[in-house]
Amino acid sequence: MKTKIFIIGAGPYGVSIANALHGKKIPFAIAGKTFSLWYEHTLDTMSIRSDWHSSEIYEPNDKYNVRDFVYNNYTQEEAKKIMSYQLPIDVFRKYLRFVESDVNYKVIPQHVVKLSKNGDAFISELENGDKIESEVVIIANGIEAHKYLPESLLKINSPDLIHTWNVHKYTDWKNKNVLVIGAGQSAGEAVVHLYEQNNVTWLTRNPPFFFSEPLNLPTPIFKLALKLSPFFYFFPYWARKKFTRIFVKPAITPNLKEKLMSDKVIRIIDDADNLGLELNGEKFYSKKLNKTFDGVVASTGYKIDINNLKFADAQLLNSIKSEDNFPVLDFDFQTSVKNLFIVGALSEPHYGPAQKFIMGTGHAAVRIARWAEKNFRQ
Ligand SMILES: Cc1cc2nc3c(=O)[nH]c(=O)nc-3n(C[C@H](O)[C@H](O)[C@H](O)COP(=O)(O)OP(=O)(O)OC[C@H]3O[C@@H](n4cnc5c(N)ncnc54)[C@H](O)[C@@H]3O)c2cc1C
């Protein structure tokens, strides 16, 4: 198959960019498991953390406005309640299913296993062996490839050592001794999800920090913040780094505090690599704690690094100019390899923290569609 633009990834970024290209009638193809993070890698009991204004899939005519969706699909009373706080995950999933069924193009439900260049063309090979030739590639593959495990856990091979990305697999644990590692929202949610039916030990490097961004700010303030955020690109490098660091500190929403700090949870402050954790039969034994665990939940997050794009062939990867393991991007999200674009978390140092969240999808989609219109107007 041949196309002008090929989008790798069908999360909020890939789909928003596809909507923008579709709006400008620019030929493209898109592959990935649509909204897989939200359907398969988040707990059924959670609420989404971002404000609804900043959790919308971009569409040039604002067709996927969350507020309209909620008021059209729930009673007035339910809608008011839903919109007054963080969106429950089942509401957000219903919204994403609506977007998925409404878009006027097909997503190829396959991952790319190899990306290479042949002259000026990009060749993307899918899981089923099909190949897609394109003039442009947009990498929007999200954070899965960047899952991080501490050194000491890397050498343990057990189905009961689970990274929170694979969260659905421990939902039926009962009467187990569980070790949860990490101080971010995923760790907090894991502890709360498990603590009533299991004995939970919660390990954090520092005392947990409870914080929630102000939610449901007036729409004009949000719209202004979104309009201004692309200018982050023009800040000096030191200022961008300093600002980005504020968003790196792990935090947990205060609504989980009471449960997390209750007597039912054993809290330990230490580094996972100091526990001397090893497999003893099917269980995990920590020399330092002198304790045995049936399961370990590693809520140890993601380390974003361009070298984690393993599907890109080595020659192509090496030719992308990078700084501190992040790709250098121009104002249109283009890498130093002509016609190769990268969006999402890998663009954060250039484009700001918004790019790690759904709120950044609008900028990426608008910039790339404008670039494409200039270069591929038919
Ligand atoms: C547990 C959790 C909760 C979060 N909560 C929030 C929140 O409340 N609000 C918020 O704004 N952000 C939240 N985030 C951040 C989240 O990563 C982003 O908001 C958003 O989902 C990023 O969109 P994306 O399109 O870059 O990636 P993703 O949503 O991860 O989508 C990636 C897409 O790429 C596809 N893909 C992956 N590899 C390949 C490949 N090799 N070939 C083809 N396709 C591929 C996947 O199938 C998927 O379709 C959360 C993240 C996590 C992990």
Ligand as a Chemical Component Dictionary entry (heavy atoms), coordinates in Angstrom:
data_LIG
# 
_chem_comp.id                   LIG 
_chem_comp.type                 NON-POLYMER 
_chem_comp.pdbx_formal_charge   0 
_chem_comp.three_letter_code    LIG 
# 
loop_
_chem_comp_atom.comp_id 
_chem_comp_atom.atom_id 
_chem_comp_atom.alt_atom_id 
_chem_comp_atom.type_symbol 
_chem_comp_atom.charge 
_chem_comp_atom.model_Cartn_x 
_chem_comp_atom.model_Cartn_y 
_chem_comp_atom.model_Cartn_z 
_chem_comp_atom.pdbx_ordinal 
LIG C1  C1  C 0 -2.362 5.251  33.594 1  
LIG C2  C2  C 0 -2.257 6.539  32.838 2  
LIG C3  C3  C 0 -3.169 7.576  33.096 3  
LIG C4  C4  C 0 -3.083 8.777  32.392 4  
LIG N1  N1  N 0 -4.001 9.769  32.653 5  
LIG C5  C5  C 0 -4.003 10.895 31.907 6  
LIG C6  C6  C 0 -5.021 11.894 32.070 7  
LIG O1  O1  O 0 -5.888 11.785 32.917 8  
LIG N2  N2  N 0 -5.003 12.961 31.244 9  
LIG C7  C7  C 0 -4.075 13.128 30.272 10 
LIG O2  O2  O 0 -4.130 14.121 29.545 11 
LIG N3  N3  N 0 -3.079 12.220 30.124 12 
LIG C8  C8  C 0 -3.032 11.110 30.886 13 
LIG N4  N4  N 0 -2.043 10.158 30.692 14 
LIG C9  C9  C 0 -0.964 10.416 29.724 15 
LIG C10 C10 C 0 -1.258 9.746  28.372 16 
LIG O3  O3  O 0 -0.101 9.079  27.989 17 
LIG C11 C11 C 0 -1.623 10.770 27.329 18 
LIG O4  O4  O 0 -2.619 11.607 27.739 19 
LIG C12 C12 C 0 -2.145 10.241 25.987 20 
LIG O5  O5  O 0 -2.812 9.017  26.030 21 
LIG C13 C13 C 0 -1.006 10.182 25.054 22 
LIG O6  O6  O 0 -1.532 9.940  23.789 23 
LIG P1  P1  P 0 -0.657 9.248  22.677 24 
LIG O7  O7  O 0 -1.498 9.218  21.465 25 
LIG O8  O8  O 0 0.670  9.892  22.626 26 
LIG O9  O9  O 0 -0.358 7.783  23.256 27 
LIG P2  P2  P 0 -1.256 6.548  23.655 28 
LIG O10 O10 O 0 -2.574 6.953  24.188 29 
LIG O11 O11 O 0 -0.385 5.691  24.504 30 
LIG O12 O12 O 0 -1.491 5.798  22.261 31 
LIG C14 C14 C 0 -0.443 5.177  21.570 32 
LIG C15 C15 C 0 -0.969 4.546  20.316 33 
LIG O13 O13 O 0 0.143  4.065  19.582 34 
LIG C16 C16 C 0 -0.060 2.718  19.245 35 
LIG N5  N5  N 0 1.244  2.101  19.064 36 
LIG C17 C17 C 0 2.186  1.826  19.983 37 
LIG N6  N6  N 0 3.243  1.258  19.393 38 
LIG C18 C18 C 0 2.947  1.178  18.084 39 
LIG C19 C19 C 0 3.618  0.684  16.948 40 
LIG N7  N7  N 0 4.833  0.132  17.034 41 
LIG N8  N8  N 0 2.992  0.749  15.752 42 
LIG C20 C20 C 0 1.760  1.306  15.632 43 
LIG N9  N9  N 0 1.093  1.805  16.674 44 
LIG C21 C21 C 0 1.681  1.725  17.874 45 
LIG C22 C22 C 0 -0.940 2.139  20.311 46 
LIG O14 O14 O 0 -1.599 0.969  19.841 47 
LIG C23 C23 C 0 -1.886 3.340  20.534 48 
LIG O15 O15 O 0 -2.870 3.339  19.551 49 
LIG C24 C24 C 0 -2.083 8.960  31.396 50 
LIG C25 C25 C 0 -1.166 7.927  31.161 51 
LIG C26 C26 C 0 -1.245 6.732  31.864 52 
LIG C27 C27 C 0 -0.241 5.647  31.577 53 
# 
loop_
_chem_comp_bond.comp_id 
_chem_comp_bond.atom_id_1 
_chem_comp_bond.atom_id_2 
_chem_comp_bond.value_order 
_chem_comp_bond.pdbx_ordinal 
LIG C1  C2  SING 1  
LIG C2  C3  SING 2  
LIG C2  C26 DOUB 3  
LIG C3  C4  DOUB 4  
LIG C4  N1  SING 5  
LIG C4  C24 SING 6  
LIG N1  C5  DOUB 7  
LIG C5  C6  SING 8  
LIG C5  C8  SING 9  
LIG C6  O1  DOUB 10 
LIG C6  N2  SING 11 
LIG N2  C7  SING 12 
LIG C7  O2  DOUB 13 
LIG C7  N3  SING 14 
LIG N3  C8  DOUB 15 
LIG C8  N4  SING 16 
LIG N4  C9  SING 17 
LIG N4  C24 SING 18 
LIG C9  C10 SING 19 
LIG C10 O3  SING 20 
LIG C10 C11 SING 21 
LIG C11 O4  SING 22 
LIG C11 C12 SING 23 
LIG C12 O5  SING 24 
LIG C12 C13 SING 25 
LIG C13 O6  SING 26 
LIG O6  P1  SING 27 
LIG P1  O7  DOUB 28 
LIG P1  O8  SING 29 
LIG P1  O9  SING 30 
LIG O9  P2  SING 31 
LIG P2  O10 DOUB 32 
LIG P2  O11 SING 33 
LIG P2  O12 SING 34 
LIG O12 C14 SING 35 
LIG C14 C15 SING 36 
LIG C15 O13 SING 37 
LIG C15 C23 SING 38 
LIG O13 C16 SING 39 
LIG C16 N5  SING 40 
LIG C16 C22 SING 41 
LIG N5  C17 SING 42 
LIG N5  C21 SING 43 
LIG C17 N6  DOUB 44 
LIG N6  C18 SING 45 
LIG C18 C19 SING 46 
LIG C18 C21 DOUB 47 
LIG C19 N7  SING 48 
LIG C19 N8  DOUB 49 
LIG N8  C20 SING 50 
LIG C20 N9  DOUB 51 
LIG N9  C21 SING 52 
LIG C22 O14 SING 53 
LIG C22 C23 SING 54 
LIG C23 O15 SING 55 
LIG C24 C25 DOUB 56 
LIG C25 C26 SING 57 
LIG C26 C27 SING 58 
# 
